Amino acid sequence: MTEEEQLKKMRLEILQDIDCKDRDEIFKLKLIDAKYIALNALYPFHKEITELPDRYKNWQVRCAIELYRKMGEEGYLSYSENGLSYTMKTDMISESLMNELIPRAGVIK
């Protein structure tokens, strides 16, 4: 999956408009954040690995979407106004999404 395909997925999911490129720069930043979250989880002892395997590109998009949707909500534990209550976990991304990543470790040389 190319970066352009990832951006199209994000535009469609978030903006419901595949041609609207207004937020592409923010989307690219979130894709980079998601990439490093995945690399740190997948290869905790191999810092020389800097590219995400193709099989995780869809995961990267789903993670970037979660990160985008949580923008501006950092630090909220609970919020209530006019009878409407909102509580958010302090995790950066959902546990179910993180559980899809299985760390790759090896023998220390």
SVG drawing of the C-alpha trace seen along z (x, -y; Angstrom):
<svg xmlns="http://www.w3.org/2000/svg" viewBox="-28 -22 55 38">
<polyline fill="none" stroke="black" stroke-width="0.4" points="0.0,0.0 1.5,-3.3 1.3,-6.5 -1.2,-7.9 -3.4,-4.9 -3.1,-5.3 -4.1,-9.0 -7.1,-8.1 -8.2,-5.6 -7.8,-8.3 -9.7,-10.9 -12.6,-8.5 -12.8,-7.4 -12.4,-10.7 -13.6,-13.3 -15.9,-11.1 -14.3,-12.7 -11.5,-10.9 -10.5,-14.0 -10.3,-16.5 -6.6,-17.1 -7.0,-19.8 -5.7,-17.7 -3.1,-15.6 -0.2,-17.2 -1.7,-16.3 -2.6,-12.8 1.1,-12.3 2.3,-13.2 -0.1,-10.7 1.0,-8.0 4.6,-8.7 3.6,-8.5 1.8,-5.2 4.8,-3.8 7.1,-4.4 4.6,-3.1 4.5,0.1 8.3,0.3 8.9,-0.2 6.4,2.6 7.4,5.0 11.2,4.6 12.0,3.4 15.6,4.6 16.3,3.8 16.5,0.0 18.2,0.2 14.9,1.3 13.3,-1.9 10.7,-0.7 7.4,1.0 6.7,4.2 3.9,4.0 1.7,6.3 1.4,3.6 0.4,0.7 -3.3,1.2 -2.6,1.3 -0.6,-1.9 -3.7,-3.6 -6.1,-2.4 -3.6,-3.6 -3.2,-7.0 -7.0,-7.4 -7.2,-6.7 -4.4,-9.2 -6.1,-11.8 -9.4,-11.4 -7.7,-11.8 -6.0,-15.1 -6.9,-17.8 -8.2,-15.3 -4.9,-14.6 -5.3,-14.5 -9.1,-14.2 -10.1,-11.6 -13.6,-12.7 -15.8,-15.5 -19.4,-16.4 -21.6,-19.2 -25.4,-19.6 -26.0,-16.0 -23.6,-14.6 -20.6,-12.7 -17.4,-11.7 -14.6,-9.6 -11.5,-8.7 -8.6,-6.3 -5.2,-7.8 -3.7,-5.3 -2.4,-6.7 -4.1,-3.9 -6.6,-1.2 -5.5,2.0 -7.1,4.1 -5.1,2.4 -1.8,2.8 -2.6,6.4 -2.4,7.0 1.4,6.3 3.5,9.2 7.0,8.2 9.9,9.8 12.8,10.6 16.0,12.5 19.0,13.9 21.5,11.4 24.7,11.7"/>
</svg>
